[in-house]
Amino acid sequence: MKRRLLSISTLYPASPRPGFGRFVARQMEALAARGKWDVTVINPIGVPPFPFHAVGRYKPLAAIPRLETVGAIKVHHIPFPLIPRLSSRLHPWAITRAVLPLARRLHAEEPFDLVDGQFFFPDGPAAARIASALGLPYAIKARGSDIYMWGKRPAILAHMRSAARDADAVLAVSGALAKDMAALGLAPPGGITVHYTGLDHARFRPVPRIEAQARIAASLPSLPLRTGDRLVVSVGALLRMKGQMLAIEALAGLPGDIHLALAGTGPDEAALRASAAAHGVASRVHILGSVSHDLLPTLLSAADIMVLPSAHEGLANAWIESLACGTPLVIPPIGGAREVIDRPAAGRLAERTPTAISAAITDLLAAPPAQADVAACAARFSWDANAAALAAIYEKVVSGG
């Protein structure tokens, strides 16, 4: 007999924004594909009051349908009210109020066995409230930014601690994140289980670098490279905490044949362009915008190095995807970085300073590891392994083991 999971995730793809929370969708799809769990997702979407919801980044939300079926998974996109920058601590309450009527109806039609929250905040406290109302056990997963950002706010941390204390399972994407969570009081009596991310090895695999660079030249005219140029790529939203500014400053101290491509969008784009101009490297910094999921493996394979000087991460999917494409990393010693860079072929750990980043890039370029050796560093990550581990954790919860 199949188990039934109700998953609460504020980050989840929808047809108008297919890349939003794709890694959560892959985890849920892999779990459902095992055939022992039916998965229903409720994706709460914060929408400000009129007229703000009709402008800026909130405008595309109006095109998101209330219900989508993706493979075996039904995804309910449910709006909840928010006031940008002001109502964060009320989000669990607002999500619960918006979601609970639907959750009750679905549970009455065909009972669930477990509720989970895919991020510690606001999903976790909301999942705790919904599970309590339905009389069900619940689990919460921590990804990294949810801990390092929200854990600094005392009122929100209190909500997170309450949800963790009564959770039947708490998961973290790395051992280092689990230790940081325990220090914040986010460990339940049963402890925290490390649950590593997955990877689609059919998609993220090495393409010979010269071949990949030729494909990129044809697909991305905004990335003009000459024969012999070397490429450093940074994959991530253009946010201050991702550290692309540090990568630009590091580039200024590197030879002129090294180029930096930023794959992502975000509010820091103008500041990053200004920094590139101020440091005299505007011609070597290429802001690519959003790169399609189909093209991303080719871009990563074309790069000599992937650099992401984030202020905090749990264990970034971009790290694993880069390794799988045969491209070594330069990342800070944060979160699960030491669990990923566990051998020289995986790359270098570098402090978040331009000098350290520049030195690490120089070191890797002087003796680049073979693509196959780098890709081997990601062999232990897969969506099958991720789903098998998640199924075992959840089965233990619902069976009382």
C-alpha positions, 0 to 999 in steps of 0.5 A: 500500500502506498504512503501519501505525502503532503509537501509544503514548499514556497519554492516550486516550479510553475509553468510561468517560472519553470526554474523556480525551485527546480531542485525541490521538484526533482526531489519530489519527482524522484520520490514519487517515481519509486512507486511507494509514495504518492506526492501532493505539493502545495506551493504557497505563493506570497502575493501583496495587496492591490495594487502592488501585486500587479507590478514589478516582480509580482506581476507574473504571479497572476499567470500561475494556475491554481493546479498543475499536474507534473507527471505523477504529482499534483501541484496546488499553487495557493496565494497567501497575503504578504506585505513585502519586507514587513510581514515575514514573521506572519508568513507561517500563519498566513500560509496556514490560513490560506492552505489549511482548507485545501489540505483538510479537503484533500485529506478527507478525500484520501488521507495523507500519512505525513506532512513535510516542509521543504524549507525551514522558514516559512514552510516548516512552521506552516507544515507544523500547524497543518500537520497538527490540524490534520493529526499527522506527523511532520518533517522539515528540511533545511537547505542553508539560506533558510537557516543562515538568513532567518536564524538571525532574526529572534522572533522568526528563530522562535517559530523555527525552534518551536517547529523543530522541537515537535518535528518527527524528523528534521533534515539538513543538506550537509553535516556542517549545516546540521551542526549550525542548526543544533547550535541555534537550537533547531535539533529535535530530540531525535537529532538531525538527519543529513540528506544530501542533494541529488543530481541528474547525471544524464543531464549534468555530465562532461562535454569535452571542453573545446566542443562545449566552448564551440557550442556556447559560442553559437548559443551565447553571442553575449559570451565572446571568447577568443581561441586560448581564452580561459573561462570562469563561470559563476552560477547563481542569483545576482545577490550580494550574498552570492559574492559575484562582486568578489569574483569581479574584484578577483578577476582584476588581478588575473591575466587578461585572457581570463573571462568571467561569466555570470549566469543568473539574474537579480537585483545586483546586476547594475552594481556588478556592471558598475564594479566591472567598469570601475575595476577595468574588466568590463570587457571580460565580465559577461552577464548572461542572465538566466541560462536555460536548464538545457544549456547550463551543462554545456556552459559549465563544461565550457568553463575551466572553473566555477567560482561562487563566493557565497556568504553562506550555503548549505550545500549548493546544487550548483556546486554538484552540477559543476563537478558533474560537468567536469569543472572544479570549484573555487568556493569559501569554506562555508556550509558543506563545502568541505564535504564536497571539496574532499580531494584536490580534483574537486577544486579549492577552498578560498576565503571570501577575499579577492586575493584568496579567490584570485590565488585559488583560480591561479593555482587551479589553472596552473595544473587543471585536473582532468574533466573525468577526475572532477566528474568522479567527485560528484558520482555519489550524488544522484536523485535515485540515492536522494529519493531512496534516503528520503523514502527510508527517513519518511517510512521510519517516521510513519511506521513509528520506527 
